[in-house]
Amino acid sequence: MTNKILLSTLVASSLLLSTSAIAEDATGTANFNLVYPLTVTETTAMEFGDVSIAADASCAVDFAGATTGSACVAGGATSAAGAFTVSGANGLVNVSVSGADTSIPGVEFTPSVANASETIAGNTASINVAGNLAITAANATAGTHALSYTLSVTY
């Protein structure tokens, strides 16, 4: 009887030892791109100068800062395109500007950029923003006004 118990114990132990786990390891990869964070700073605010509300008309500021349109009035503040400095890694960046703004009654403001992409060289780039004001005389109110827009720059 003792032999049977010993034999049973031996058989049970060998079964436990022979059922060792089968395992396999694999190596994964984590990819990333180290870049300088982008910073965008407005260096010059867009300026239309004096704009007439005597009749329905428009006034535009081009990328060089010159104004055109029958609503543009000579004199007043010197006109200027919006100007931004972008700092980041050298290479191409995507550029966009917010759409039309009608938050001031009688005025529709539409900003624009010359290119949908710009090149950063020497870790900086300059981007000018042009704009157009469409005036509806019957709804416009005289006075000093300011509108905001957003320039978005992404790698």
Legacy VTK file of the C-alpha trace (Angstrom):
# vtk DataFile Version 3.0
C-alpha trace
ASCII
DATASET POLYDATA
POINTS 155 float
0.000 0.000 0.000
2.881 2.328 0.836
4.351 1.589 -2.572
1.066 2.569 -4.258
0.934 5.876 -2.361
4.560 6.617 -3.241
3.936 5.692 -6.865
0.806 7.910 -6.975
2.744 10.806 -5.453
5.577 10.298 -7.956
3.177 10.205 -10.926
1.330 13.320 -9.726
4.589 15.235 -9.210
5.879 14.319 -12.646
2.616 15.496 -14.229
2.932 18.848 -12.490
6.538 19.208 -13.605
5.825 18.218 -17.189
3.034 20.794 -17.652
5.379 23.794 -17.704
3.983 26.909 -19.457
4.962 27.763 -23.019
5.855 31.449 -23.352
7.138 33.762 -26.074
8.353 37.356 -25.959
8.055 40.009 -28.669
9.641 43.444 -28.874
7.461 46.459 -29.704
8.471 49.765 -31.274
7.554 53.273 -30.086
7.959 55.905 -32.842
8.134 59.664 -32.304
9.455 62.848 -33.855
11.242 65.391 -31.663
10.316 68.915 -32.765
10.608 72.417 -31.445
7.201 73.636 -30.249
5.650 76.238 -32.519
5.171 79.739 -31.191
3.154 82.332 -33.081
3.409 86.011 -32.136
1.561 88.964 -33.659
4.175 91.610 -34.498
1.881 94.104 -36.270
-1.865 94.529 -35.855
-3.867 94.823 -39.069
-4.890 98.457 -39.644
-7.416 99.715 -42.217
-7.227 103.354 -41.137
-10.376 105.379 -41.717
-13.225 103.550 -43.471
-16.320 105.325 -44.824
-19.852 104.259 -43.892
-21.474 106.759 -46.303
-22.438 104.011 -48.789
-22.238 100.247 -49.215
-18.630 99.591 -50.197
-15.477 97.756 -49.205
-11.965 98.479 -48.040
-9.163 95.930 -48.322
-5.649 95.748 -46.887
-3.260 93.694 -49.014
-0.297 91.603 -47.794
2.026 94.622 -48.171
-0.274 96.860 -46.109
-1.742 98.991 -48.902
-5.481 99.742 -48.904
-7.815 99.648 -51.884
-11.556 100.099 -52.249
-14.097 102.889 -52.375
-14.715 102.753 -48.597
-11.033 103.431 -47.806
-10.504 107.056 -46.720
-7.149 108.783 -47.099
-5.653 110.016 -43.853
-6.116 108.676 -40.373
-3.979 105.800 -39.152
-1.392 104.305 -41.494
-2.680 101.074 -42.979
-0.850 97.800 -42.291
-1.226 94.112 -42.990
-1.334 91.842 -39.976
2.140 90.419 -39.380
3.148 87.369 -37.364
6.439 85.709 -36.488
6.435 81.918 -36.277
9.226 80.108 -34.444
9.783 76.357 -34.716
11.681 73.614 -36.490
12.876 74.302 -40.022
10.546 72.977 -42.708
7.018 73.387 -44.018
4.094 74.364 -41.794
0.393 74.564 -42.617
-1.184 78.004 -42.276
-4.834 79.027 -42.056
-6.803 81.984 -40.755
-10.270 82.145 -39.206
-13.199 82.859 -41.484
-15.486 85.857 -41.912
-16.556 87.829 -38.820
-19.862 89.704 -38.721
-19.905 90.536 -34.999
-20.038 94.307 -35.686
-23.342 95.309 -37.335
-22.910 96.555 -40.896
-19.371 95.170 -41.197
-18.210 91.836 -42.590
-14.507 91.167 -42.031
-12.708 88.486 -44.018
-9.000 87.813 -43.296
-6.750 85.830 -45.660
-3.252 84.393 -45.958
-1.270 84.240 -49.185
-0.297 80.567 -48.902
-1.692 77.485 -47.182
1.876 76.511 -46.275
4.989 78.448 -45.347
8.618 77.485 -44.872
10.366 77.996 -41.556
14.076 78.664 -42.161
16.565 79.560 -39.449
13.830 78.508 -37.008
11.597 81.520 -37.898
9.115 82.574 -40.549
7.140 85.767 -41.154
3.512 85.549 -42.228
1.406 88.517 -43.342
-2.387 88.519 -43.167
-4.560 90.610 -45.510
-8.183 91.486 -44.920
-11.334 92.911 -46.410
-14.106 94.953 -44.790
-17.477 94.891 -46.554
-19.589 97.779 -45.273
-23.396 97.873 -45.288
-23.986 101.580 -44.658
-27.541 101.281 -43.340
-26.420 98.974 -40.482
-22.990 100.413 -39.674
-22.297 102.679 -36.707
-19.552 105.306 -36.724
-16.760 104.932 -34.191
-13.610 102.995 -33.447
-14.030 99.240 -33.836
-11.781 96.208 -33.551
-12.278 92.654 -34.745
-10.180 89.632 -33.913
-9.100 86.696 -36.018
-7.017 83.591 -35.452
-3.944 82.535 -37.396
-3.380 78.773 -37.049
0.011 77.233 -37.759
0.633 73.473 -37.560
3.454 71.078 -38.465
LINES 1 156
155 0 1 2 3 4 5 6 7 8 9 10 11 12 13 14 15 16 17 18 19 20 21 22 23 24 25 26 27 28 29 30 31 32 33 34 35 36 37 38 39 40 41 42 43 44 45 46 47 48 49 50 51 52 53 54 55 56 57 58 59 60 61 62 63 64 65 66 67 68 69 70 71 72 73 74 75 76 77 78 79 80 81 82 83 84 85 86 87 88 89 90 91 92 93 94 95 96 97 98 99 100 101 102 103 104 105 106 107 108 109 110 111 112 113 114 115 116 117 118 119 120 121 122 123 124 125 126 127 128 129 130 131 132 133 134 135 136 137 138 139 140 141 142 143 144 145 146 147 148 149 150 151 152 153 154
